[in-house]
Amino acid sequence: MYFFRHIPFLKAILLHSITAFGGPQGHLGMMMKTFVDKRRDVTKEELMEYVSFCQMLPGASSTQTLTLIGYKRGGITLAVTTLIIWILPACILMGILSFIVGKIGTNNLQTSAFQFIQSMAIGFLAFAGVRAFKISVNNLITKMIMLVSTICTFLFFKTPWIFPILIIVGGIATNFSNIRIPQKEKIKPRQIRWTNIWVFVLLFLVAGYLSETARKQNWENRKAFNLFENFYRFGSFVFGGGDVLIPMMLDQYVARPTAQKFVNTKDNIIKIEKNELLTGAGIVRAIPGPVFSIASFTGGIALKKEGRRKQILGCIIGSVGIFLPSALLVLFFFPVWQYLKKYVVVYRALEGINAVVVGLMFGSTAYLLKDIPIIPVTINSILNISVIGGTFFLLLFTKVPAPIIVFICLFLGWIF
């Protein structure tokens, strides 16, 4: 009987999951139309508060916002059901894509309809950086943080801990200023139940322990444990959505395996070809649902050589691993948000973190651009540069939907 009274709401979530194109910005407009204006599940003020709160957490912001709408309507059970219905269509589609790309083969991607999708993905990343710059970098300290983060990301892209280190340092740096967002009111101490937060931390530690143990002892299914730890870590640290997740995956699965310490060893590290990962990063723009569903594709590609069953398992691990921290954080932190948001240290730290995220996107764009062949000048090299620039300017100066850009690039790859 519990779910029967929520069927209309769940049907609305399902419809939203198969029609919500355009990433978090497009998702917000559709949520406003469906869940505020049409269904009145939440008020406009509540929805904007949810969006602001989710922007302050790592993870998939659109997914977290929808989860909170379900939480308001029916508690944790409905929130989890909402989450599953929202992510399932996109994860299934991206999981299927991993089989298609795997069957085409890495070498054939360069001559298939997917050949310009990788360049298009770089254009998307550059646009995301410019858009985030306008929002997050607006004073001297954030400009310095962004610049340092850009340089460090470009120079140390293969260093696995460069991203979390930059995020921590950026959050600390902006707390040295007393100019921005002064805290005037005295906050009364309040007892907070932190038990649920430790569930999140415990899962993080257990995943890390099992992954490292599997690596050292060379377990037969070690890649599965490694994958879950990777994606759980991504979901726990990614501020800024899918545009930041993609560079982190490029670092983990493309750049890091080519580091000298791994090249000269027989360490069975997970490695994905750059053109495969960027193909997924491009195609995910053409499907409805969360951009984080690229984790389903990446998990499948990571285990494609292990057989079909293991590849399906990789898709599932990617999906669960990336969305689980988002759900845990939003459901556990939201009840204490009204208390925590009064502390100005949170706002100041986020100012630095957001500046680091911008630098991360710019540095990753530069890192990927260096591998685009310009010399010798050929039709293919000109087309790749044109696709990067065309994607960037179409997104920046026009209202052409992202799926249309993807289909144009697929068409170019098909005719050339």
C-alpha positions in Angstrom: 0.0 0.0 0.0 2.9 2.3 0.7 4.1 2.4 -3.0 0.5 2.6 -4.4 -0.1 6.1 -3.2 3.3 7.2 -4.7 2.8 5.6 -8.1 1.9 8.9 -9.8 5.1 10.5 -8.4 7.3 7.5 -9.5 5.8 7.6 -13.0 6.7 11.3 -13.1 10.3 10.4 -12.1 10.5 7.7 -14.8 9.2 10.1 -17.4 11.8 12.7 -16.2 14.6 10.1 -16.5 13.9 9.4 -20.2 13.3 13.0 -21.2 15.8 15.0 -19.1 18.5 16.1 -21.6 21.1 18.9 -21.1 22.9 18.0 -17.9 22.3 19.6 -14.5 21.3 23.0 -15.9 18.7 21.4 -18.2 17.5 19.1 -15.5 16.8 22.0 -13.2 14.4 23.6 -15.6 12.5 20.4 -16.2 12.3 19.7 -12.4 10.9 23.2 -11.9 8.3 22.5 -14.6 7.3 19.0 -13.5 7.7 18.9 -9.7 7.0 22.5 -8.8 4.6 23.9 -11.4 2.7 20.8 -12.5 2.8 18.3 -9.6 3.5 20.7 -6.7 5.6 18.1 -4.9 7.9 20.9 -3.6 7.7 24.7 -3.7 10.1 26.8 -5.8 11.9 27.9 -2.7 12.3 24.4 -1.5 13.7 23.2 -4.8 16.2 26.1 -5.0 17.3 25.3 -1.4 17.8 21.6 -2.4 19.8 22.7 -5.4 22.0 25.0 -3.4 22.6 22.4 -0.7 23.5 19.7 -3.3 26.0 22.1 -5.0 27.9 22.1 -1.8 28.3 18.3 -1.7 30.4 16.1 -3.9 28.6 13.8 -6.2 25.8 14.1 -8.8 23.9 17.2 -8.0 20.8 16.5 -10.2 20.5 13.0 -8.7 20.8 14.3 -5.2 18.2 17.0 -5.8 15.7 14.4 -7.1 16.6 12.1 -4.1 15.7 14.9 -1.7 12.3 15.5 -3.4 11.6 11.8 -2.9 12.8 12.1 0.7 10.4 14.9 1.4 7.5 13.0 0.0 8.0 9.6 1.5 11.2 9.3 3.6 14.3 7.2 2.9 12.4 4.3 1.2 10.9 6.6 -1.4 14.1 8.5 -1.8 16.0 5.3 -2.6 13.3 4.2 -5.0 13.4 7.6 -6.7 17.2 7.4 -7.1 17.0 3.9 -8.7 14.3 4.9 -11.2 16.2 8.1 -12.1 19.6 6.5 -12.8 18.5 3.1 -14.3 17.6 4.1 -17.9 20.9 6.1 -18.4 23.0 3.4 -16.8 21.5 0.7 -19.0 22.1 2.7 -22.1 25.7 3.5 -21.2 26.3 -0.1 -20.2 25.0 -1.2 -23.6 27.3 1.3 -25.3 30.3 -0.3 -23.5 29.6 -3.5 -25.4 29.2 -1.6 -28.7 32.5 0.3 -28.3 34.2 -2.9 -27.1 33.0 -4.8 -30.2 34.1 -2.0 -32.6 37.6 -2.2 -31.1 40.0 0.6 -30.0 41.8 0.9 -33.3 38.6 1.0 -35.4 37.2 3.9 -33.3 39.5 6.2 -35.2 37.8 5.4 -38.5 34.3 4.8 -37.3 31.3 7.1 -36.7 32.7 7.7 -33.3 36.0 9.2 -34.5 35.1 12.9 -33.7 33.3 12.2 -30.5 36.6 12.4 -28.5 37.4 15.8 -29.9 33.8 16.9 -29.2 34.3 15.8 -25.5 37.3 18.1 -25.2 35.1 21.0 -26.5 32.5 20.2 -23.9 35.2 20.2 -21.1 36.6 23.5 -22.2 33.0 25.0 -22.3 32.4 23.7 -18.8 35.5 25.3 -17.5 34.6 28.7 -19.0 31.1 28.5 -17.6 32.3 27.5 -14.2 35.0 30.3 -14.3 32.2 33.0 -14.7 30.5 31.6 -11.6 33.3 30.6 -9.3 36.3 32.8 -10.0 35.5 36.4 -9.0 38.4 37.7 -6.8 42.2 37.6 -6.5 42.4 34.6 -4.2 40.2 32.4 -6.4 42.1 33.5 -9.5 45.4 32.5 -7.9 43.9 29.2 -6.8 42.5 28.5 -10.2 45.9 29.3 -11.9 47.9 27.1 -9.6 45.4 24.3 -10.0 45.5 24.5 -13.8 49.3 24.3 -13.8 49.4 21.5 -11.3 46.8 19.5 -13.0 48.6 19.8 -16.4 52.0 19.0 -14.9 51.0 16.2 -12.5 48.1 14.7 -14.2 49.5 11.2 -13.7 49.9 11.7 -9.9 46.8 10.0 -8.3 46.5 12.3 -5.3 46.9 15.6 -7.0 43.1 16.3 -7.2 42.2 15.7 -3.5 45.3 17.6 -2.4 44.4 20.6 -4.5 40.8 20.5 -3.2 42.0 20.4 0.5 44.5 23.2 -0.1 42.0 25.3 -2.0 39.4 25.0 0.8 42.0 26.0 3.4 43.3 28.9 1.4 40.0 30.8 1.2 39.4 30.5 4.9 42.3 32.8 5.7 40.3 35.8 4.5 37.9 37.7 6.8 36.5 39.9 4.0 34.0 37.5 2.4 30.8 36.4 4.0 31.4 37.6 7.6 29.8 35.5 10.3 27.9 37.9 12.6 25.5 35.9 14.6 26.6 33.6 17.4 25.7 30.0 16.7 24.3 28.1 19.6 25.8 24.7 20.1 23.6 21.8 19.1 24.0 18.1 19.5 24.3 16.4 16.1 23.9 12.7 15.5 27.0 11.8 13.4 26.4 8.0 13.5 25.2 7.9 9.9 28.1 9.9 8.6 30.4 7.1 9.9 28.6 4.6 7.6 29.9 6.6 4.7 33.4 6.8 6.1 33.4 3.1 7.0 32.4 2.1 3.5 35.2 4.4 2.1 37.8 2.7 4.4 36.6 -0.8 3.7 36.5 -0.3 0.0 40.1 1.1 0.1 41.3 -1.8 2.3 39.8 -4.5 0.1 41.1 -2.9 -3.1 44.6 -2.7 -1.8 44.5 -6.2 -0.3 43.2 -7.5 -3.6 46.1 -5.8 -5.5 48.8 -7.0 -3.2 47.6 -10.6 -3.0 46.6 -10.6 -6.6 43.1 -11.9 -6.1 41.4 -13.5 -9.1 38.6 -10.9 -9.1 40.8 -8.1 -7.9 39.7 -5.7 -10.7 36.2 -5.8 -9.4 37.3 -4.6 -5.9 39.6 -2.0 -7.5 36.7 -0.7 -9.6 34.4 -0.3 -6.7 37.0 1.6 -4.7 37.8 3.9 -7.7 34.2 4.8 -8.3 33.3 5.2 -4.6 36.3 7.5 -4.3 35.2 9.5 -7.3 31.7 9.8 -6.0 33.1 11.0 -2.7 35.5 13.7 -4.1 33.9 15.0 -7.3 32.7 18.6 -6.9 31.3 20.1 -10.0 29.5 17.1 -11.6 30.3 15.0 -14.6 32.6 17.6 -16.2 35.0 17.0 -13.2 34.4 13.2 -13.0 35.6 12.7 -16.6 39.1 14.2 -16.0 39.4 12.1 -12.8 38.7 9.0 -14.8 41.1 10.0 -17.5 43.8 10.3 -14.8 42.9 7.0 -13.1 42.5 4.8 -16.2 44.4 6.5 -19.0 47.3 8.6 -17.6 48.2 6.7 -14.4 48.8 3.3 -16.1 51.4 4.9 -18.4 53.5 6.1 -15.4 57.0 4.7 -15.3 56.4 2.6 -12.1 53.6 0.7 -13.8 55.1 0.4 -17.3 58.1 -1.5 -15.9 56.1 -3.9 -13.7 53.6 -6.6 -14.3 51.1 -5.0 -12.0 47.7 -5.8 -13.3 46.4 -2.3 -13.2 43.1 -1.3 -14.9 43.9 0.5 -18.1 41.4 2.1 -20.6 42.3 3.6 -23.9 41.8 7.3 -24.1 39.7 7.3 -27.3 37.4 4.7 -25.7 36.8 6.8 -22.5 36.4 10.0 -24.5 33.9 8.3 -26.8 31.8 7.5 -23.7 32.2 11.0 -22.4 30.8 12.3 -25.7 27.9 9.9 -26.1 26.7 10.5 -22.5 25.8 14.0 -23.6 23.3 12.6 -26.1 21.2 10.6 -23.7 18.8 11.7 -21.0 19.6 11.3 -17.3 22.7 11.9 -15.2 26.1 12.5 -16.8 27.5 10.3 -13.9 26.0 7.3 -15.8 29.3 7.3 -17.8 30.5 5.2 -14.8 28.4 2.3 -16.1 30.2 2.6 -19.5 33.6 2.9 -17.9 33.1 0.0 -15.6 32.0 -2.2 -18.6 35.0 -1.1 -20.7 37.4 -1.8 -17.8 36.3 -5.4 -17.7 35.5 -6.0 -21.3 38.4 -8.5 -21.7 37.2 -10.6 -18.8 34.1 -11.9 -20.6 30.5 -10.8 -20.9 29.5 -11.6 -17.4 32.4 -9.7 -15.9 31.6 -6.8 -18.2 28.0 -6.7 -17.0 29.4 -6.8 -13.5 31.7 -3.9 -14.3 28.7 -1.8 -15.5 26.8 -2.6 -12.2 29.9 -1.8 -10.1 30.4 1.5 -11.9 26.8 2.5 -11.4 26.5 1.5 -7.7 30.0 2.8 -6.8 29.5 6.3 -8.3 26.0 7.0 -7.0 26.2 5.4 -3.6 28.3 8.1 -2.0 26.0 10.8 -3.5 23.0 9.2 -1.9 24.6 8.6 1.5 26.0 12.2 1.7 22.7 13.9 0.8 20.5 11.8 3.0 22.8 11.9 6.0 23.8 15.6 5.8 20.5 17.1 4.9 18.9 16.7 8.3 21.8 18.7 9.9 22.1 21.2 7.0 20.0 23.9 8.7 22.6 23.9 11.5 25.8 23.5 9.5 25.0 26.1 6.9 25.3 28.8 9.6 29.1 28.3 9.8 30.8 30.7 7.4 33.8 28.3 7.2 31.7 26.0 5.0 31.1 28.8 2.5 34.7 30.0 2.5 36.0 26.5 1.9 33.6 25.9 -1.0 34.8 29.1 -2.6 38.3 27.7 -2.8 37.1 24.2 -3.8 35.1 25.6 -6.7 38.1 27.6 -7.9 40.2 24.3 -7.8 37.5 22.6 -9.9 37.7 25.3 -12.5 41.5 24.9 -12.6 41.1 21.1 -12.9 38.9 21.5 -15.9 41.2 23.9 -17.7 44.3 21.8 -16.8 42.6 18.7 -18.1 41.6 20.4 -21.3 45.2 21.5 -21.9 46.4 18.0 -21.1 44.1 16.4 -23.7 44.7 19.1 -26.3 48.4 18.2 -26.4 47.6 14.9 -27.9 45.5 16.3 -30.8 47.7 16.0 -33.9 48.2 19.3 -35.7 51.4 18.6 -37.7 51.4 17.3 -40.3 48.3 19.2 -41.4 45.8 16.8 -42.8 42.0 16.8 -43.4 41.6 14.7 -40.3 43.6 17.0 -38.1 41.8 20.1 -39.4 38.5 18.4 -38.7 39.5 17.4 -35.2 40.5 21.0 -34.3 37.3 22.3 -36.0 35.1 19.9 -34.0 36.7 21.1 -30.7 36.3 24.7 -31.6 32.9 24.3 -33.1 31.6 22.4 -30.1 33.0 25.0 -27.7 31.5 28.0 -29.6 28.1 26.4 -30.3 27.7 25.7 -26.6 29.0 29.2 -25.6 27.1 31.4 -28.1 24.0 29.4 -29.2 21.2 27.4 -27.7 21.9 24.3 -29.8 21.1 21.3 -27.5 23.9 19.0 -26.6 22.3 15.9 -28.2 22.2 17.7 -31.6 25.9 18.4 -31.4 26.6 14.8 -30.6 24.6 13.6 -33.6 26.3 16.2 -35.9 29.7 14.7 -34.8 28.5 11.2 -35.4 27.4 12.2 -38.9 30.8 13.8 -39.6 32.5 10.6 -38.4 30.2 8.5 -40.7 30.8 10.5 -43.9 34.5 10.9 -43.4 
